[in-house]
Amino acid sequence: MLDKLAKAGDIIAADAVTRAIAKLSETPVPAGVHVEATEGGVLLSGRHLRRRMLGDPQLRNFGK
């Protein structure tokens, strides 16, 4: 009885995740940082990225 409702919810949720990944992958980032959309999310890469995420507000707030 609720199978159709659950299936529709799964489709809506998958679409929302896809849109969120696309939006994050188009977010501007500082020079030297590369953003790539993957099936499971967004991949950020760059030199000394871990340290830069602490000091750069644009990276620290990425995804908000």
Phi, psi and omega per residue, in radians:
M1 nan -0.772 -3.128
L2 -1.631 0.079 -3.110
D3 -1.081 -0.739 3.139
K4 -1.128 -0.686 3.126
L5 -1.161 -0.741 3.118
A6 -1.129 -0.709 3.131
K7 -1.131 -0.736 3.109
A8 -1.120 -0.696 3.104
G9 -1.116 -0.701 3.098
D10 -1.108 -0.689 3.131
I11 -1.157 -0.762 3.133
I12 -1.117 -0.740 3.139
A13 -1.139 -0.753 3.121
A14 -1.095 -0.681 3.105
D15 -1.147 -0.687 3.118
A16 -1.139 -0.687 3.104
V17 -1.141 -0.759 3.132
T18 -1.067 -0.750 3.112
R19 -1.149 -0.681 3.129
A20 -1.143 -0.723 3.108
I21 -1.115 -0.754 3.131
A22 -1.106 -0.738 3.141
K23 -1.130 -0.759 3.132
L24 -1.158 -0.640 -3.117
S25 -1.222 -0.315 3.113
E26 -1.687 -0.004 -3.137
T27 -1.193 2.299 3.118
P28 -1.163 2.446 3.129
V29 -2.231 2.799 3.125
P30 -1.117 2.840 3.114
A31 -1.027 2.461 3.112
G32 1.566 -0.004 3.120
V33 -1.986 2.337 -3.125
H34 -1.979 2.333 3.119
V35 -1.977 2.320 -3.140
E36 -2.377 2.263 3.071
A37 -1.412 2.274 3.074
T38 -2.096 3.056 -3.125
E39 -1.117 -0.606 -3.078
G40 -1.700 -0.026 -3.126
G41 2.796 -2.523 -3.098
V42 -2.146 2.361 -3.131
L43 -1.914 2.097 3.043
L44 -1.767 2.374 3.087
S45 -2.489 2.644 3.127
G46 2.939 2.889 -3.118
R47 -1.271 2.283 3.132
H48 0.961 0.646 -3.056
L49 -1.116 -0.699 -3.109
R50 -1.049 -0.771 3.126
R51 -1.219 -0.689 -3.116
R52 -1.174 -0.523 3.140
M53 -1.160 -0.459 3.105
L54 -1.299 -0.663 -3.039
G55 -1.667 -0.397 -3.060
D56 -1.732 1.985 -3.119
P57 -1.058 -0.525 -3.137
Q58 -1.154 -0.649 3.091
L59 -1.401 -0.649 -3.126
R60 -1.082 -0.624 -3.123
N61 -1.726 0.288 -3.140
F62 -1.079 2.203 3.112
G63 1.715 -0.066 3.115
K64 -1.629 nan nan
